[in-house]
Each structure stands twice: as structure tokens, then as C-alpha cells.
Amino acid sequence: MATRAVMFTIGKFRCFPILKNRIAKFTSSSNLLNTSTFDTGYTRDPSEVFFKENVQALLDRLTGRDYEKVFQNRKLGQRLEPPKYELLTQAEVDQVMVEMEVKLKKKLQMPPLLKEREPVTKILSKDAELQGFDNCKYVFIDISQGINDRKREVVVRDPNGVLRDASWEERQKMCQIYFPLPGRQISMPKMFEETHLQDCLDQGQYQFVLDRACAQFEPDDPDYIRVTRKTYNCIDENNKFSTLRSTRHFGPMVLHLVLCKRMDNLLFHFITSKEVKAAADLVRLFHLVWSDSSPSELDEFQLIENYIQGPAVKKPALELAWQTFLEIEKQRLEALSQQNKASN
């Protein structure tokens, strides 16, 4: 006979027994996804770097400001509103631009780069007299309003009589049942399993994967770290940096590459795209991460040259790209000088 789960309320707590086979299935699925642990290659806590004001300023500049890309229509299954045309004075145009800048900053707010959270192991009590009372787990959750889900009290009574704090997976599952967040599912979507995830990345759906990961996971969730780092590395290997430019994910990807000391492909991309300022900002970020300071006495060209001659890993490719850029820049300046002389 199938066992039914019964929900009841005690004061401000609501108790929901979770069947053993359901818990076992949920846990084994999570363990299966985590069997191949992802090595980020970080030698320091990324949050120590990410939240620094000077690092945030550099990441913001590197992200860029492509208004058309930020505000472009996306296929989200929603009905599109027809465009509106209005005649505005210059003062009204300035006011609209201020409002658009606020909206743009909100859309480009970067998800934090954090280290993996520690597992929950706190045991509240061991009551041997309750052992074997039932064959399912009982989960108690505080359903009071106005409490952050990470601080919400969620405890579990195991069949062996142990009362403990809920694991992160159990907490997220129960909070999503009673306080659902838009875009988040109770169980992890299939697309984040390794096989399906690789299919999405092979199709170039980088932004879609990262947006969905932000909705489904917390930033310190092991699965979030696994999915985002795999996506960042795939973009780096395929030199698809432009797909994330002017999105909220570009900054975290750049910091990830710097922390892993694999930013040479991105620097090569900036140089070949003739984005000297972005290349110099990338080198400044490298110095801030690994020496907590950025050389202020050097100009953009000197910063890039010193990095290529110093800590760069892919020196031959970077040297060739840099010399090619300098040669083209020299020819451009000579042509411009001759044009100015001819016009005078």
C-alpha cells in the first residue's frame, strides 16, 4: 500500500512529511551530478576580490554599454508591446536618458562570484525514543513572512530520531514550495545535467544557460558554480566573448578567467578588436587581483606590453597580435598626418 504524505500546522510551523523514497531520489540525483567535482583553479576566495569597489568599476567598464543589446527583445514567451513614438523637448529627452541609465544598471547588475558553500551538519538533538516512529522524514519550516530564506528556520526529524538543520537542498526545496521564486523550479531542470548542458553550450546558448542558472540556483550553490564555470570555460575555449558583452554575466566571466590565470584569449580578443582601453583595464584587473594594486605610472600601451613580456602564458600569439596592432596603428597615424598636411 502506498504511503500518503500528510501536512499539518503547529503554531507558526508547518510540518510536511517527506517520503523516504522521494528524499533518496532527490539526494541520489544531486550526488550523481556532483560526482565529477569541478575544479575552479582559484587559490583565493573570489568574494574577497569581487566586492572591491575598484574591481567593480573595472568590471563595469569591461562589460560595456550597448543599449541596443541590453534592451533588445528576447524570446521569453511574453507578448511584445508595440513601440510608442512621442515628441519630447530636450529636457524630457535628458530625463528619459537618466531613467534608461537606471534601467540599464539594473539589467547589468552582476551575479556575485562566490566560493562553494559549506554543507550543513548541525545536529540539534538525538532522541532514541523516537527511532522507528515512522518510516519517513518530517520537515518543519517557519512560514513567517518577512524572513530571508537563508535565515528561515528549517529542521528535519529523521526516522532514526535525529533532529537536525535541513540541508541546503532540503531548505531550497521547502522554501520554493511555500515561497516560490519566479523562474525557479522545485527540482533541478534537466538542462543542467551534464549531457543536456553540453548540448546547450554546443548550440551557443551561453546567455540563456547563465540566466537560467541565476534563476534556479543560489550563487554559492555547487551546481551554480559547476554550470557557470563550465559555461565561462566553453566561451573562452571557443573565443565567443562577444556573446556576453553588455550582459550582466561578462564581468563575472572576466574575473573567473583572471582568477584562473587564463585571461590570455580574452586579451588577444581585445587586441585584435583594437580595444586598447579594454585590454589595459583587463591587465589592471589582473594586477588588482594578484598584487592588490595597479601600476598607475604606466600608460595603456606600457601596461599591455609589460603583461605580454611578463606573466602572459600565450606569449607568441599575444606578441604577434600586439605587433600587428602597433604596425596598423602606426600606418593609420601616418596616413592621418599626411591627410592633415594635404588639407592645410
Stockholm file with secondary structure:
# STOCKHOLM 1.0

chainA/1-344         MATRAVMFTIGKFRCFPILKNRIAKFTSSSNLLNTSTFDTGYTRDPSEVFFKENVQALLDRLTGRDYEKVFQNRKLGQRLEPPKYELLTQAEVDQVMVEMEVKLKKKLQMPPLLKEREPVTKILSKDAELQGFDNCKYVFIDISQGINDRKREVVVRDPNGVLRDASWEERQKMCQIYFPLPGRQISMPKMFEETHLQDCLDQGQYQFVLDRACAQFEPDDPDYIRVTRKTYNCIDENNKFSTLRSTRHFGPMVLHLVLCKRMDNLLFHFITSKEVKAAADLVRLFHLVWSDSSPSELDEFQLIENYIQGPAVKKPALELAWQTFLEIEKQRLEALSQQNKASN
#=GR chainA/1-344 SS CCCCCCCEEETTEEEEEECHHHHHHHHHHHHHHTSSCCCCCCSSCHHHHHTCHHHHHHHHHHHCCCHHHHTCCCCSSCCCCCCCCCCCCHHHHHHHHHHHHHHHHHHTCCCCCCCCCCCCCCEEEECGGGTTSCSSEEEEEECCTTCCTTTSCEEEECTTSEEEECCHHHHHHHHHHHSCCTTCCSSCCGGGSHHHHHHHHHTTCHHHHHHHHHHHSCTTCHHHHHHHHHHHHHHHHHTCGGGTTTSTTHHHHHHHHHHTTCCHHHHHHHHHTTCHHHHHHHHHHHHHHHHSCCCSSSCHHHHHHHHHHTTCSSHHHHHHHHHHHHHHHHHHHHHHHHHHHHHC
#=GC SS_cons         CCCCCCCEEETTEEEEEECHHHHHHHHHHHHHHTSSCCCCCCSSCHHHHHTCHHHHHHHHHHHCCCHHHHTCCCCSSCCCCCCCCCCCCHHHHHHHHHHHHHHHHHHTCCCCCCCCCCCCCCEEEECGGGTTSCSSEEEEEECCTTCCTTTSCEEEECTTSEEEECCHHHHHHHHHHHSCCTTCCSSCCGGGSHHHHHHHHHTTCHHHHHHHHHHHSCTTCHHHHHHHHHHHHHHHHHTCGGGTTTSTTHHHHHHHHHHTTCCHHHHHHHHHTTCHHHHHHHHHHHHHHHHSCCCSSSCHHHHHHHHHHTTCSSHHHHHHHHHHHHHHHHHHHHHHHHHHHHHC
//
